[in-house]
Amino acid sequence: MDKVIRPIVPQWERKQALENVSEDSTLHLSQQLMDVLTSELYPTVVQLAALRLVLKAVIGNYQACMGATDTRELLSQATALAAQYNIRGSDEDQEF
């Protein structure tokens, strides 16, 4: 295997590497969240439900502070940022 980020899945990678970046905050936070979610044997449905609740809370907090227009822009930027990454070995299999 080349360019293995972690020897276990998921193996996130940025589609286009960034120059002069010692640590990618998006990858780091994603790995921390996965570590917490998989540290105990939570069913996948519980993991997904928890992630959705956290997502709603983060968006709701931002909207309460910044308003709906800025929140829509934030979500657009977050979608564009997330599109810069893939998960090796599984992105091509997913239809959602």
Number of C-alpha atoms within 10 A of each C-alpha: 4 4 8 12 12 9 8 7 12 15 17 19 17 16 11 8 11 10 6 6 8 7 9 12 10 14 15 12 11 11 15 12 13 13 11 10 18 13 9 8 9 11 10 11 9 12 15 13 11 13 14 12 11 12 12 12 12 11 16 15 13 15 16 10 10 12 12 14 9 13 18 13 11 16 12 12 12 11 11 11 12 12 11 12 17 16 14 15 11 11 11 9 7 6 5 4
